[in-house]
Amino acid sequence: MKMSRVHGAEEVELQGDVPVRLERSGRWWQVIDQPTRLGLPDDAAFSALITHPSAPWLGWRFTAKADDGEVLVFDIRKIPRGWDIIRVYR
């Protein structure tokens, strides 16, 4: 599986809080599997021994298909100004 780091999703459409469609570089990608939640929730519990826990963040991994039939796996995360694509797998 080939991976690349990219940034910037123009738009992520959600159903509830789960992604169903993604626009990237003018192309729409339809989610074709059950997205997997990534990251740490705001209420994550940490051991008292952890003095510097990671900052919470919300992300998803899903497989999506473009109109031309190309299929990719995306890792995205929520950022203050929208969504960030952290990795794409071919």
C-alpha positions as CSV (number, residue, x, y, z in Angstrom):
1,M,0.0,0.0,0.0
2,K,1.5,3.3,-1.0
3,M,1.1,6.3,1.3
4,S,1.4,10.1,0.8
5,R,1.1,13.0,3.2
6,V,-1.2,15.7,2.0
7,H,-3.0,18.6,3.6
8,G,-6.3,20.3,3.0
9,A,-9.8,19.1,2.3
10,E,-12.0,21.6,0.7
11,E,-15.1,20.1,2.2
12,V,-16.1,17.1,4.3
13,E,-19.8,16.2,4.3
14,L,-21.0,14.5,7.5
15,Q,-24.0,12.4,8.4
16,G,-24.4,12.8,12.1
17,D,-20.7,13.2,13.0
18,V,-19.5,10.6,10.5
19,P,-17.9,11.5,7.1
20,V,-19.9,10.4,4.0
21,R,-18.2,12.5,1.3
22,L,-15.0,14.5,0.8
23,E,-13.9,17.1,-1.7
24,R,-10.2,17.3,-2.5
25,S,-8.6,19.2,-5.4
26,G,-11.9,19.6,-7.2
27,R,-12.8,15.9,-7.0
28,W,-15.6,14.4,-4.9
29,W,-14.9,11.1,-3.0
30,Q,-17.8,9.0,-1.7
31,V,-17.1,7.0,1.5
32,I,-17.7,3.3,0.7
33,D,-16.9,1.7,4.0
34,Q,-17.6,2.2,7.7
35,P,-15.3,5.0,8.9
36,T,-13.0,4.2,11.8
37,R,-12.6,6.9,14.5
38,L,-9.0,8.1,15.1
39,G,-7.5,10.3,17.8
40,L,-8.3,11.1,21.4
41,P,-11.7,12.3,22.6
42,D,-12.0,15.3,24.8
43,D,-12.8,13.1,27.8
44,A,-10.0,10.6,27.4
45,A,-8.9,9.1,30.7
46,F,-5.2,9.0,31.4
47,S,-3.2,7.4,34.1
48,A,-2.1,9.7,36.9
49,L,1.5,8.7,35.9
50,I,1.1,10.5,32.6
51,T,2.2,14.0,33.2
52,H,1.8,15.4,29.7
53,P,-1.1,13.7,27.9
54,S,-1.6,14.3,24.2
55,A,-4.1,17.0,23.2
56,P,-7.5,15.6,22.2
57,W,-8.3,15.5,18.5
58,L,-11.0,13.9,16.3
59,G,-10.1,12.1,13.2
60,W,-11.4,9.4,10.8
61,R,-10.0,6.7,8.5
62,F,-12.2,5.6,5.6
63,T,-12.1,4.2,2.1
64,A,-13.6,6.5,-0.6
65,K,-14.2,6.2,-4.3
66,A,-14.1,9.0,-6.9
67,D,-16.5,9.3,-9.8
68,D,-13.9,7.8,-12.2
69,G,-13.6,4.7,-10.0
70,E,-10.3,5.5,-8.3
71,V,-10.3,4.2,-4.7
72,L,-8.1,5.7,-1.9
73,V,-8.0,5.4,1.9
74,F,-8.0,8.7,3.7
75,D,-6.9,9.7,7.3
76,I,-8.5,13.0,8.2
77,R,-8.6,15.1,11.4
78,K,-10.7,18.0,12.6
79,I,-8.8,21.3,12.9
80,P,-10.2,24.8,13.9
81,R,-10.7,25.9,10.3
82,G,-12.1,22.7,8.9
83,W,-10.5,19.3,8.1
84,D,-7.0,18.3,7.4
85,I,-6.1,15.2,5.3
86,I,-3.1,13.7,7.1
87,R,-2.5,10.7,5.0
88,V,-3.7,9.1,1.8
89,Y,-3.1,5.4,0.9
90,R,-3.3,3.9,-2.6
